[in-house]
Amino acid sequence: VKCPNVAYQLAGTKKVQQALAAPGMLERFLPDDSDTASELRSVFAGLYSLDAAAGTDKSNSEQENELRALIERVVSHPEQFVMKPQREGGGNNFYGEEMVAQLRSLEKTQLAAFILMERIQPPPQLAECLRDGVAVQRSCLCELGIFGVFVAHNSSGVHWNEYGGYLLRVKPAESDEGGVAA
């Protein structure tokens, strides 16, 4: 069993997520249901390219101006954004002043490897946390991950496409990275 093939692997990348969030893209997959596309888009976090050449229908100067305005917005409100590379796992994202420093120091070609995402700001919850056998009450953030199972073959199509479970991650409210063990 080959898992996943290239198409399915690419579907989970941040650049593809960014492309799917662009105006008109969901409508390509839901051509007869613009209401559902609008509902889906309403819960997306903002995803922004740091590649000045990302928009093919705009002039270079328009792209440069949009990128410059985006970076100014991020520098003014760094707490509202996270800068993410095309990597999975934790520890690779930039937040706050570290993100601002990266935006100011990286070359355009280096910036193109990242996206900016609006930070999701969940409400803190008081939780009992167990560390080294000691229960401590502290402010935490929760993240719910929903998983699916998808099995297909090029010649015979989709065999299985179903809900596969969930994971609730909890981390200290002051932590930027990680989940369960943050």
Secondary structure, DSSP 8 states (H G I E B T S, - for coil): ---S-HHHHHHTSHHHHHHHHSTTHHHHH-TT-HHHHHHHHHT---EEE--TT--TTS-HHHHHHHHHHHHHHHHH-GGGEEEEES--SSS--B-HHHHHHHHHHS-HHHHTTEEEEE------EEEEEEETTEEEEEEEEEEEEEEEEEEEETTTEEEEEEEEEEEEEEEETT--S-STT-
